[in-house]
Amino acid sequence: MAICNDKYDTVILNGRVIDPGTELDQLLNLGILDGKVRCISENLLIGDSHIDARGLIVSPGFIDMHSHGQDNENYRLQALDGVTTALELELGTDDVDLWYKQRQGQAVINYGVSVGHIPVRMQVMQDPGDFLPTGDAANRTATDMEILQMKQKISLGLDSGALAVGFGIMYTPKATSAEILEMFNIAGEHKASCHVHLRSQGNPGSIEAINEVIEASIVSKAPLHVVHLQSTGLSVTDRLLKIIGELQDSGLDVTTECYPYSAGMTAIESSSFDDGWQISRGISFGDLEWAATGERLTEESFAKYRKMGGMVILHMIPEDAVKESVSSPITSIASDGYIKQGVGHPRTAGTYSRVLGRFVRESNDLTLMQAIRKMSLMPARRLESRVASMANKGRISIGSDADLVLFDPNTVIDESTYNEPNTPSNGIKYVLVDGVPVVKSGRIQIGLKPGKPVRSNV
């Protein structure tokens, strides 16, 4: 520990500092200056402002690699859940420069995006869908010229600083394995990871689907990241975890993530509800919940809402699959969150506090160190080979970014529910983004927008 004599913008005193990078776990003081951690010491520090962290854990801010809600309604809820960086890496965008321009100077927390195969395919094939494809991009095989145009747009997006390449193959069922490989090849040329929603769910679909992208990763040399493993694997989640673990042991660059809920959410108008959805997911109409009202669907209301379009919650994930994926040492945590005007899934507001409250404190499935590593260091390491700035996130060390969360380990818990998905978490006391406290004493600070773009410089 250092003896520091400078004066700091902010000092954090008497906190239990946990750094998963070094496995530091000690009562210490932090000195923050110009958005960086400049001192870690047992000695008293002087600053323009002080935070008394007695009884609190001081952790790196949580990094969400799978956050669809990229606006301040979502950012505020995520800040209150300890998230300091929210990244849209599965769906992505087709215009990287515009995406970053729209958020510059406007965000509560840090933000970043991939270039996405879905929005690029929608643009090239002139699909009328909004969030997900509903026309040709979902229902037609691409021509050679269209595949060439997609490759050019993905390459341009990566040259423009996109963090990765996003895929939602389930939502583009007519995209052939050959087309997917072409996009992986572009990612491999740019040394960008591919963040993939697999083509199929359950047994045997998810096994076949993961083999499809493993082969693409091996051929293209593009790193592979499989999103929300438990909501794809369902009853065979343990087999997918075993496959990925064995691939990691063999040296292949494959990672995965999960969220701590037994229900998913998606757009009811998407191709994922084409004929056969009940068999692949092992559910029926009554397992679907209309997010806007909380009503469980029938065959009649399903048909009505499918024509209308909107978000539906799918109660389909076995509880043992959730527990096994969250507790696995190879999964990071990501929310897959999305809230719009208060309607959505509780994972947007509650993912990270749920892990800390239910899986660490209540069930002891994880230690604090393990949970914090999954929520901070592991996401940072997934991206840092392409995104240099990520080497300064997910850690508490001299020179690291002052993106920090202070929480009470005895009270932290998710409060959001399927009926009230925008209820903030409890026990998250302070959140600092670039050294700026955007959450104080558990309350969001109105008007602060210190969030910075996370962008590749490769």
Disulfide bonds with the S-S distance in Angstrom:
Cys4-Cys39 1.77
